[in-house]
Amino acid sequence: MRRTITISVDQLYRRQPGGIGTYVRGLAQGLASLDEPIDLVGLGPRGDVPAEVTSLPLRLRPAPLPLNVLTRVWLLLALGVPRDSAVVHATSMAGPFGGGATNAIHSVALHDLMWRDEPAASTRAGIKFHEERLQLIIRREDLRVLTTSPGLGERLTSLGVADSRIRMVRLGVDDATQGASQPETVRELLEAHGVNGPFTLYAGTREPRKNLERLIEAHRTARARNAELGPLVLVGPPGWGDVGTSDAVVLGMVERATLLGLYRDATVLAYVPRAEGWGLPPVEALHAGTRVVASSTTPSVLGNDTVVRVDPLDVASIARGLLDALGQETDQKAIEARRASVAALTWRNAALDHLAGWQ
């Protein structure tokens, strides 16, 4: 029997969709790739539809309110959810948290508790919003929680969420819909910013919890010992809070194809946040075969032996990590080993995890 699965796609309408936006795109692609009788519906706000939403393999269902209003309404009312939905999945804490058929399964993806772990990285309004939604999730005993970060389930249990409500799901790094820019295109972009030759890459928002100031200092120290690290190139939008970028090269936001090309061509990917919910950039870089330095606080690469892990609060540790990563092999066997280390992180597997969580 064919069943309707409704997922929220409102994150893709926001100015900076971020990691949740990647999750929404990947989940839609993964579900569409399965040999399952699914009618996939994407629930978004009223208004202009972003191009990346129209390209998703789903049937778009606009709710009758603009984004900023809809997010507030979803706290209390599942506005816009099709009545025949067998599953209603909130891909973020924005919602919706109900609606659909009489026996519909309701779930929410919870990626982190970052507003608690790093309150200085959010606004007062942001903290209030997330805490309000967390309390709703704790209260709603019918709501399944699909966690994407190792260890988050135990934290939720300690907050009063029953184990029976929690499901662990994987994320993916394989995006079959988007290829990487050609090396010449990436080189031209870098040269336009004064970068010629090898470079160390950071990808993500520029905000205090990402620990960029320590990374910049450590990179300066390590580069003085081995110039093959090249300059530090920062890719991604500004986040909440001031961050000094010193002598790093700031590219800012780039297109997805360009980012994939930068992953592929970087000498090393350095990602050393003080706190992190999961950490997509390191596994995306590994998928490209690139050497990776990551902090011990990055859940996505815990237990991954191909990654050099460092203490994010110790500049000397980060500097040593950069040099150690630079010393790793770059032959085809080493590249394939890095790719193999994240081979199970596919959006198809993520979709299978979600289906299991909705059983």
N, C-alpha and C positions, 0 to 999 in steps of 0.2 A: 504494500500500500504506500502510495506517495504521501509524504508528509511535508508540511511547511515549516521551515526553520527560519526564524527572523533574528537577524543580528543588527545591532546599532552600528551605523557608519558615520555618525555625527562628527567623530574625531577628524575625519578627512575634510571637513568643512572649516576647520580651525586654521588659523594663520600658520601655526607650527604643529603639524600632526604628530611629529616625533615618533618615538618607539611604538606607541599605541597605534598610530596610523599604519606603521609597518605591519603590526599584528593584524589589524583589520584587513588590510590588503591580502596578506598571506593566508589568513584563515579562509577568506572567500575563495581564493584560488585553490587552496587545499580541499575544501568541501566540494568544489566544482569538479575536482579531478577524480573523485571517488565514484565507483560504480554503485551508487546508491540512489533510490528513488526520492530525490530531495527537490523541493521547490524552495530555493534560497532567496530570501527577501532581505533587502538592505533598508533599514529604517533611518531616515535622515530628516533634517529640518526643511522648512519651506525656504525657497529662494533659489538663486543660481546654483547649478550643480557643477562642482569641480570636474575637470576632465578625467582625473584618475578615478572618480566614482562612476562615471559613465562607462569606463573601460572594464569595470569589475564584472565577473560572471554571475550576476544576480539580477533580480527584479527590484528596481528602486521603488520605495514607498515613501513619499514625502509626508511628514506630519504637518498639520495646519498651523504651525507656529515657527517663527524664526529661531535661530540657534540659541541665543542668549535666554530667551523666554522658555524654550522647550526644555532646556536643562533643568530649570527650576521646577517646571511643572512635573517632570518625570519623577521627582521625589515622591509625589503623591498619586500621580495618575499615569497610566500606561498609554498615553495619547499616541494614536497612530498605529498601534500594533494590530495587524490583521487578526480578525476573530477566529480564523482557522489555524492559527499558529500552534503547532504541536510543541515547539521549543521557542522560547524567547530568551535570547542571550544578550546581556549588556556587555559590550566589549570594554567598557570602562565604568568607573563609579558614577558616571553621569546618568546611567540607566538606559532604558526603562526596566522596572523590576516586577512587572506583572503583565496582565492582558493575555490574549490568545484564547484557545479553546478551553473548555471546562477543566480538562485534565492536563493542561499544558505544563511542561517542565520549565521552570524559571532558573536562570543562572546568571552569574556575574563574574567577569574576569578580574582578578585582583593581582596586580603586578608587584606591589610593594607597599610599605607603610612609611614612605620617605618623608612625609610631612611631620611624622613623629621622630624619625631618626635624624633628620636635618631640618629642623624648623626654620633655621635662618635662611634656608634655600627657597622659602615660599613666602607669600604674602599672608597677612592676617586673614584676609578673605579666603585665600586658598586653603589655609589650615582649617578654617571653620567649615568650608565646603566638604573637604575630605573627611573630617571627623564626623560630621553630620551623616554622611553617607555610610561610613564605617559602622556607626551605631545602628543605622537601619539594617545593614547586612547582618549584624550580630543578632538583632531582634527577630528578623524574618526567618523562622525555622524552616520554611518551605523553600528557601532560596539556596541553591547549590553554589558553592564558591569554587571556581576553577583557578587554581594558583599556578603561576608561571615561574616562580622563584623557589629554589630549594630552601627549606627552613621556614618558609612563610606559613606553611600549614601548622607547624608546631606553635608558632606565635598566635595564630588565630584560635587554636584550641585553648591556649592560655587565656584568651580574651573571652572565652565562653562559646565559641563556635564548635558544635559537635563534630567529631571526626567523620561521621557518616555524611556530613554535608560537604566535605572538602575533597576535591579531586585535583591531582597534579597533572598538568598538561605541558607538553613540550612546545617550544617555539621553533621556527624554521629560519633558514638562511638562504634557501634556494629560491630565487625569484626568476622563474622561467620567462616572465613577460618582459624582462629588462636586461639587455646586454650592456657590457661595459664599453665605455668610450675607447676609441683606438689610442694606442700609446702616443701617436703624434699629437692628437688633440689634447691629451693630458699634459704632454711636454710643453705645448704652446701656452697653455694656461699657467703653468708653473713659471715658465720663462717670463711671462708678462708680469709676474710678481717677484721677479729677481731670483728665482730658484733655478739653478742649472746643475744637473747631476743628481746624486742620491739625496733622499730626504726622509726624515722621520715624520710619521703622520699621527695626528690626533683627530678623531672624529667624535662629535657630540656637541652638546650645548656648552657655552662658556659661562659657567657659574661657579660659585665658591666650592660646592661639594665635589666638583670634578677635579679639584686639586691641581689646577693648571699652574699656579705659581710655583709649587714645588717641582712639578714636572719640568717647567722651563729652566729652573735653576739646576736640576739634575742633568738635563740634556746639555746645558752649557758646559757643565763639568765633564760629562762623558765625551762630548764632541772635542774638547780640548785634548783628550787622550786618543781619540780615533775620529779623524775628520770624515770617515766614510758614513757616519750617521747623517751627515748633511744637515741643513737647517730644519728646524721644527715647524711643520706646517699644520695650522689649525683649521679644521673644516667644521662648519655647523653654525647655528644661530646663537646670538646672545641669550642667556637665560636670566634668571632673577638674581640680582646682586652684582656688584662691581668686581671685575677680575682684571688684573693687570696682565698684559700680554707681552711686555718688554720687547725683546728682539725676535720673537716668534713671527712667522709669516701668517697673517690671517686671511684666509680665502672667503670666510663666511659661508653662506648657503650656496650649495651647488646642486645641479641636477643629479638625479639618481644615477644615471649612466656615468657621469663624471666621478661620483663618489666610488662607484665600483672600479673604475679605472685607477683611481688613486689608491684604493686598497691593493690592487694588483701590483702597482708599480712602486709602492713604498718600500724602503729598505727595512723599516720596522714600524709596526703599529704600536703606539704607546697609549695605554688607557689605565690610569691609576687613581680612580675616584676614592674619596674618603668613605663614601657609602654608595651603594648601588642596589637597585632592585633586581636586575638581571645582568644587563650589559651586552647589548647587541653588537656594537662595533668589533670587539675582539673575535667573536665567532664568525662575523662576516669577513674579517681579514683572514682568518684561518681557512675559510671556504675558498678564498682566493689564493691560498698557499703561502701567505705572507707570515714572516716571523712576528711574534706578539709578546709584548711585555704588559702584564696586567697586575693590578693590585690584588692582594689577598682578600679584599672585600668585594671582588667581582664574582657573583655566583655562577655566571654562565661558563666560566673556565675552571672552576674548582675541580681538581682531580685530572685536569688535562695536562699530560706530561710533556706536550710539545710547547707549552707556554712557560715563559719565565715569569714567576710570580714574585712580587716585591711588597715591602711594607710601605703603604702610601704616606705615612707620617715621617718617613726617614729619607731625606734627600740622597744620602749616600747609598741606600739600598736601591733606590730608583736608578741612580747613575750606574751602579754595578749591573743592574738588570738590563739596562740598555746595551752595555758592552757585552754582556753574556749573550743576549739575543743576537747581536751583530756577529758573534762567533759561531752561531748555528749554521749548519750546512744549508746551501741553497740549490743543491742539485735536484733533479726531478724526483728522486726517491724521497728526499726530505719534504719537498713540496707536497707530494702525494700523501705523506704521513700526516701532515697538518690538515689537509683536506679530509682525510679519512677520520681524523679525530672528531669532526663535527658532522660526519656523514648521516648520522641518524636524525639530525636536526633539519628535517624537511617539513614543508607546510602540509604535505600529504599525511605524514605521521602526526603532525599537530592536529589535523582534522580528525584522524582516527581517535586520538586521545579525547577530543571533544565529544565525538559520538559516544565513546565509552562512558564519558561523564554524564551524558544525557540519558543513559539507559535506565 
